[in-house]
Structure formats: structure tokens, C-alpha cells
Amino acid sequence: MLVTSAPPPWHIALKELWQARELAMILIRRELTVQYKQTVLGILWFILRPMVTVAIFATIFRYIVRFPAGDIPYAVFVMSGIVPWLYFSDALQKGMNCLQGNAHIITRIYFPRILLPISILIAPLADLTVGIVALVLVMLLYGITPPPHIVFLPCFFLLIYLFALGLSLCVAGPQAIFRDIGILFGFALLMWMYLTPVIYPLSILPPFLKSLLIYNPLTGIVQSMRWAIVGYGELPVHALGVSVVATALLLFVGMNLFARLETNYIDQV
């Protein structure tokens, strides 16, 4: 006979999360410490990583493929897409591996397991913040000042965090049971980047392809962050609406799936 327990009511789950807030802070500090522990450059990697990536893409796609970037330097255009993309890529990989990476905690003490992806995805926001600061410095070197609507940037920080969290919740449980999912997502992330206007503007695409890519949730997020930081183009209302709806759906499906698979993946990690 198989005995299973239903997920707790939402108010009980929220109460348990609040009671485990100190553990959440410990997990966040651990992620921030471990990420660059025993490195010579330390926090400078936060800046060097996006800068080197931008230098490679800017060289290839500006001078060889010759992608246009409108009125802003191509390096600024690419960096404004690379910085949020690096956060999403890192956060998703950490989120979907959070269960087997913390098996020693899961199997020893009880706490709301959903606390793991919630906490672990907060730590890479430090990389995102430093990357944005580096981007603003590069903009100032080019004589570009951030627009007034940069005040909306925290909203887009929250949106990309919630989108990565929702997707992580959907795949973390299955990934703990079927490790092939992590390999599959490695390939999917590479393709996903080229299907997102990170290194090219949507304006260069034919209309039918442009209309398809608008339904990529990351299109609205990346374009909105580029609009907020650099002032490039206009706020992509349609694409942003797609991103918000997709994020809400992923969070709803992910939280339910994560809770229902909890009794299964505890035995697998």
C-alpha cells in the first residue's frame, strides 16, 4: 500500500517558509561565498565575465556579421542583453540542480524544500547587479547616460527572478529523478539564447519571425531591461505581457509540481 501526503494549504506553506527564513539567509550567504571562494580575483569575476563575453560577441557580430544597433554602440547593446541572460542561465542551472546539490541537507532535517530554489536563485542577483553597474560605467565611457525610466529596473529584476524560479520549480523535481533533463537543458539554453534578442535587434528579422520571437518570454524581459537601462527603443508592451503571463503560469505549475513530487525526489537525491 502506497501512502502519500497532499501538499499543505498555501497559508501553512507560507508560515513554514517564514519560520525557515534564517535557513534561507544561510543558503544565500553560502552561495555567495562558495561561488568565488579561493579565487584570486574574487568579485572582479562578476565584472570580467560579462565584459569578456561582450568583447567576443561584439567582435564577431559587429565587425564580421555587422549587426546594426541603432543609435547606441554595439558593445553597449550586446552587454545590455548579455548581463540579464547570464543571470537567467546561471540561475536556471543552479535552480534545477538545487535538490541533488543539497542532498545532505534534505535527508537530515525537515524544512520546506521549495526554500532551496527560492534562496539559491537570489544569490546570482549579486552578479546581475554588478553586471548592471559595469554596464552603466561602459555607457558613461561612451557618453550615454541612463534614461529616467531606469527606476523601473527593479521590477524587471523581480520578473526575471520569478521567471527563472518558476522554470526551476518545474524542472528541479524531475531533474532529481531523471538526470538526463539537465543535459537536455544544457543544449536548450544554447539554442534559447539565439532565439532571444540578446546579440541582435528584433528589427533586423523578417516580420513573421519577429512575431514568433515575441512569444519567447525572455524576449520581453531582455528588451524591457535594455529599455530601462540604455533607453533603447520603446517599452515592449506586448512582449512584456507575454513574459508576465508566462511567469505566472510557470510559478503556478511549478509550485504544484514541486510539491507533488516532493515525496518522490527525497528518495532519489
Sequence and secondary structure as in RCSB ss.txt:
>XXXX:A:sequence
MLVTSAPPPWHIALKELWQARELAMILIRRELTVQYKQTVLGILWFILRPMVTVAIFATIFRYIVRFPAGDIPYA
VFVMSGIVPWLYFSDALQKGMNCLQGNAHIITRIYFPRILLPISILIAPLADLTVGIVALVLVMLLYGITPPPHI
VFLPCFFLLIYLFALGLSLCVAGPQAIFRDIGILFGFALLMWMYLTPVIYPLSILPPFLKSLLIYNPLTGIVQSM
RWAIVGYGELPVHALGVSVVATALLLFVGMNLFARLETNYIDQV
>XXXX:A:secstr
         HHHHHHHHHHTHHHHHHHHHHHHHHHTTT SSTTHHHHHHHHHHHHHHHHHHHHTS    TTS HH
HHHHHHHHHHHHHHHHHHHHHTHHHHTHHHHTTS   TTHHHHHHTTTTHHHHHHHHHHHHHHHHHTT    GGG
GGHHHHHHHHHHHHHHHHHHHHHHHHH THHHHHHHHHHHHHHHTTTTSS GGGS HHHHHHHTTSHHHHHHHHH
HHHHT  S   HHHHHHHHHHHHHHHHHHHHHHHHTHHHHTTT 
